[in-house]
Amino acid sequence: RSLESITMLMVRRLLRFISVVYLSFLLVINIGKGEQFTSGFVGVNPNSKIPALLDKEGPDGKPINLFESASIALYLAEKYNRFIPSDARLRAELFNWVFWQMGGQGPFTGQFGHFFVYAPADKAETRDYGTARYGMEVQRLCDVLDKHLAGRNYLVGDEYTLADILIFPWFNQLRI
C-alpha cells in the first residue's frame, strides 16, 4: 500500500523521468506490518515515514540516506542535472513552488483527504469540521495554482521542471 501514496508517486515519477532504475534506490517496505519502525528503515529515515531513499552511489561515491519527498527530489534532480533551471531567477522561482507544495499543498490536501475519506463515520462532527477546514484551504491553494498557470504551460519558465513533477500528483488526486 505504501507505493500508492502521493509522496511516493512524486519520487517515482521523477525517477522515471530521469530514466533511473529506481528499484536500486527506493526502500520498499510494508507499512501494514510496521516495517517503517524496524532499525533498517529507521537508519535511513529517523522519522519512520515514506518515502525514503538510500543512494549507494552518493556524493564522493559514498552511500547517503535521504528522506522527505522534496529533499529526495531535489537531491536527484541536482545529481542528474535535470528539471532545475540553471538561471538563478528561474531557480529561485522553482524553489518557491517546491516549498509551496511542501508547506501548503501537500499537508493541507493530505489532511483534507484524511478527513474526507478515512474519518470514522461515528465522528461526524469531527469529520465535517476537518473536511470544511482543510477543504477551504485546498480550494484556496487550487485557486493560487490556477491563477499562476493562467496563460502558461508550466509553473516555472517555459520548461517542465521539478515544481511540475511535485505539484501535479496532488492536484490530479483532487480530480479523481
N, C-alpha and C positions, 0 to 999 in steps of 0.2 A: 504494500500500500504506500510506502514512503516514496516510491518512484513517481507517484501520481501528484505529489504536492507541487504547487506552483513554484516554490523556491527551487525545487529540484528541476522542474521543467525549464526555468530560466537558465540554469547552468548547463543542462543537457543541450538546449538549443544553441548556446554559444559554442560548446564543444563540437557540435555537428557543423556549425557554420565555419569554424576554423579548421574543420576536417581533422580533428584529433580523435584517435581511438580512445574513447573515454572509459572503457572498462578497465584500462590500466591506471586511471586516475581516481574514479569515484569509489567510495567505500559503500558497498551495497549492504544494507542491514535490514533486519525485520523489526520495526518499532513495535509491532504487535507482541513480540516476545521480549521486549525490553532490551534489545541488543545495543541500543544507544547508551546504555548505562554500564556496559562492560568496559574493562580497563583498556582494551584495544581501541575502542571508539573514543572514549574519553581522552585518551592520549592524543588523538587528533583534534577533537573538539571538546574542550573542557566544559562547554555549555550543554553537551549531550543533545544537540539538536541537529537536524538535517537542513541543508546539505553540509557535507564536509569533504575535503579532498586532500589526498596525500600525493604530492608530486615527487616522485622518486628521483626526478632529474631537475631539482630546483636550482636556485642560484648557486653558482660555483660548483654545480654538479652534485650538490648535497640535497637530501630529501627535505621537504618543507611541508608543514601541516597548514591547511587553510580551512577557515570556517566562515560562515555568513555568506549568503549568495552574492552580494555586491563585492565583497572582498575577493571571493573566488573569481568572479567575472572580471574584475579589474586586473587581477594578477594574470589571468590567462590572456586577456586582450593585450596587455603590455608584453607578456612573454612572447606571444606570436605576432606582435605588431599589427593587430587587426582591430578595427571598429573603434579606435580612439583617434580623433583628428590630431594632426601634428601642429596645426595652427593654434597658438596659445589662446586666442579668444574663443574659438570653437571648442577647444579642450575644456576651458572653464565652463562654457555653457553645457557641455556634456556632463561635467561633474554636478552642476546644478540639478539636472534632470535625474541623474543616478541617485543623488541624495534625496531628492523629492520623492522618488519611488520608495527608497528605504525608510524614510521618516514619515511618510504620509500614505501614499497609495497602497503599499504592501500591508502595513499594520492595520489601517482602517478597513481596507477591503477584506482582510482576513478576519477581523473581528465581526464585521457585518455578516460574512459568510457563516461564521460560527453561530451567531445568534439566529440567523435566518434558517439554517439547515439543521444544526445539532442541538439547540437548546431544548431541554426536556419539555414535553407537552404540558406537564403539570406545573410548569413555571411560566405561565403565560405572561404575567406582568413583567417579569424579568426579561423574557424573550422579546416582548413588544418594546420595552424600553431600549434594549440593546439594538434591536433592528432599526428603530427610529433614530436613535443617536448616531450610530455608525452609518446607517443608510443615508442620512442627510449629509454627512461629511464625504461619503463616497460620491454622492451626486455632485457636491461642490468640486471635488477633485476631478471628476469626469468633465465638468464644465471648464475647469482650468486647462485640461488637456485638449478639449475640443476647440477652445479659443486659440490656444497656441498652434494647433495644427491647421487652423483655417488658412487655406491657400498654400499649404505646404505638404510635401510628401513624407518628410522625415522630421523628427524632433529637433535635430541639430544640423544646420547647414544643408547641403544638398546630397548627403550620402547617408546610407543606413549605418547607424552607429550602435554602440553598446546601450545607449539610452533606449533605442527602439526595441532591442532584444530584451531588456529587463522590464520595460513597461508594458509591452503588448500582452504577455500572458495574463496579467491581472485584469486588464481592460477586456480582453477577449473572454475571460471567465464570466464576466458580468453579462455578456451577450448570450451565453449558453442557457 
